[in-house]
Amino acid sequence: MIVFDLVTVVYFIIAVPLPRTPMIDAINMIIAVVILGDFICRFWLSRNRVEHFFKIYVLSDLIVLASLVLNPFIGIDLEFLRILRGLRFAYSNYLLDDLRRDFNWFRRFESVLVALLNLLIFLFVTTSWVYTFSAMSEAGLDGYINAIYFTV
């Protein structure tokens, strides 16, 4: 699932400036089904479901699911919310435990790396928000690059 999470985050960053097509909507729905399946399995296997439900990466998954499912039906583009999927990397205890165990350099720089990941997530969420809610969204990739510039 780590590879899937990484691929979806990269896809969500790349897909923001792309024009909305039926193919993009189909890919988004496939991703939504996989995320929903993962969400249901993790929720079902959780020892304390209430505590699990209120973890930051679970709430971000719900926001991402809502943005994937609702986007074709509402007039507002919610693509900027999908990059919150990256929070799964910063707050997944299993991934962090594996990285701490396997990599000495990760143990040494964990707080810096998690802070950097949070900064990147903030940067891309904000960039996508600026792109989505400004006139730049009509400019494609050039508008997205301008949105990064204005965000930074």
Buried (B, 14 or more C-beta within 10 A) or exposed (E): BEEEBBEBBEBBBEBBBBEEEEEBEEBBBEBBEEBBEBBEEBEEEBEEEEEBEEBEBBEBBBBBBEBBBEBEEEEEBBBBBBBBBBBBBBBBEEBBEEBEEEEEEBEEEBEEBBEEBBEBBEBBBBBBBBBBEBEBBEBEEEBBBBBBEEBE
